[in-house]
Amino acid sequence: MRETNDCHDAPKDHWVFGLEEIPAFHEGGDGGMHRVAPAFHSTVIRAPEGTPDQLRWAAEEIVAQCGPEFMPAAVLLQWLQVEAGDEVSLGVESCLLERVADDRIRLRAHYGQWDELVVPLADVRRMLIDMMRYLTTEARHPLPAWRIRLLGERDRTQRRTAE
């Protein structure tokens, strides 16, 4: 995944969330096209090195479900219930994170978007901590340039294939 600018201070063992920019233009009085304030589309995610694609895809689904315009509290509460053993799974619209052992989580896509995978509970916890930090703090404020990427840099047809 390429960002617009390199970031040297972002931790490599944490998840980093940013925004995908849709450049906006409008026709001026002189007949020429002029760039105006951009809009933002979906969240861009950089996972720690070695993170399975399925966990990154699950992160995309979760952040899309409880993005900055919604309260993430329901997802966080559901995850805390999974951690406490009171619930078996955390589900969003198109995927399910299901506890299968004391320290393992199965990632399952509802519509067959990816193959199931079992990952350590700690990996999902780290992802959710970083995601909630993003949703509750940074997503409400302007992001540094390295956290914003132009829409044209990502091929939308390749969303669910390994990079």
Secondary structure, DSSP 8 states (H G I E B T S, - for coil): ---SS--SSS-TTS-EEEEEEEEEEEE-TTS-EEEEEEEEEEEEEE--TT--HHHHHHHHHHHHHS-TTS-THHHHHHHHHHHHTS-SEEE-SSEEEEEEETTEEEEEETTSSS--EEEEHHHHHHHHHHHHHHHHTGGGS---GGGEEEGGGS-GGGTTS--
